[in-house]
Amino acid sequence: MGFVGNGLSKLVERALPAEGRSLHGEVLAATREYYAAHPVDLARVYPGMREAVADLRERGVATAILSNKTDAIVQRIADGLGIRALFDAIAGEIQDVPIKPDPTALLAMKRRLGAQCVVMVGDGGPDIDVARNAGTGFVGVTWGVSPEAGLTGYGRLARTPEEVAGRVLEEIAAFGGVP
């Protein structure tokens, strides 16, 4: 799991041994081609997360997905997992827009939604870094790609999906926002 985060190009870079780095472009193209053909083969929604997102929406909180995966793949995953209706916005990597941890896409999504404040919910370093870079709240979920220790020091932690909505609401309050 240490390869995941910061987009597909970085994953391929991390996965290739030093002597194979010259193959980066070729491996990246093949990986993109495969992923485009199989975006939901191994994707799943963590148990309890549909309910957590629905709970936030019922409380008037806008919900969104911001991923370092390409936008086309993120849209196909949302459709394939049947989660599109749970979110007010869904976005992935778009050409000429830097990916997380750069805050550009997150702040653009905030403006598009007309949100007073943002709380990034994530499971890895790019998520905590984009929240920090954008000056937004953060809730780290401890069952994803990063160990709990990698998610501390900024924001709050949710150790179960049942804790997510409460932690998000706490972060909203801490940042002076309202749902």
Secondary structure, 3 states (H helix, E strand, C coil): CCCCCCCHHHHHHHHCCHHHHHHHHHHHHHHHHHHHHCCCCCCCCCCCHHHHHHHHHHCCCCCEEEEEEEHHHHHHHHHHCCCHHHCCEEEEECCCCCCCCCCHHHHHHHHHHCCCCCEEEECCHHHHHHHHHHCCEEEEECCCCCCHHHHCCCCEEECCHHHHHHHHHHHHHHCCCCC
